[in-house]
Amino acid sequence: MASCSEEKKLILISFDNQRFEVTEGAARMSETIRNMVEDGVGGEGILLPNVDLKVEQLCPALI
């Protein structure tokens, strides 16, 4: 199993263009993001139009 520093990172982009780098494992905890990754979405980042900065403030352990 890869350590957190070796694990692939994904960029999540909120509706207000805030960018958050998270591990793929953390991002896959969301079924929606997991499906997007499996569908090949996310070259420059995964746009999450219904997410704002408050989510990052509530879930800092994922960032």
DANOR-V681752 format. One record per residue. N is the residue number from 1. RES is the residue in three letters. NEAR is the number of other ideal C-beta (glycine too) atoms within 10 Angstrom. D_FIRST is the distance of its C-alpha to the first C-alpha in whole Angstrom. Layout:
<<N	RES	NEAR	D_FIRST> <N	RES	NEAR	D_FIRST>>
//
This chain:
<<1	MET	5	0> <2	ALA	10	4> <3	SER	7	7> <4	CYS	9	9> <5	SER	7	11> <6	GLU	8	9> <7	GLU	14	9> <8	LYS	10	12> <9	LYS	12	15> <10	LEU	20	18> <11	ILE	15	21> <12	LEU	23	23> <13	ILE	17	27> <14	SER	18	29> <15	PHE	12	33> <16	ASP	9	34> <17	ASN	8	32> <18	GLN	14	30> <19	ARG	10	26> <20	PHE	20	23> <21	GLU	11	20> <22	VAL	21	17> <23	THR	19	13> <24	GLU	15	13> <25	GLY	14	11> <26	ALA	18	14> <27	ALA	23	17> <28	ARG	16	16> <29	MET	12	17> <30	SER	17	20> <31	GLU	8	21> <32	THR	11	24> <33	ILE	20	21> <34	ARG	13	19> <35	ASN	11	22> <36	MET	18	23> <37	VAL	17	19> <38	GLU	9	20> <39	ASP	8	23> <40	GLY	7	23> <41	VAL	12	24> <42	GLY	17	23> <43	GLY	7	24> <44	GLU	8	26> <45	GLY	15	24> <46	ILE	20	24> <47	LEU	15	28> <48	LEU	18	28> <49	PRO	9	32> <50	ASN	8	32> <51	VAL	18	30> <52	ASP	13	31> <53	LEU	12	31> <54	LYS	9	31> <55	VAL	16	28> <56	GLU	16	26> <57	GLN	9	28> <58	LEU	9	27> <59	CYS	13	24> <60	PRO	7	23> <61	ALA	6	19> <62	LEU	16	18> <63	ILE	13	20>>
//
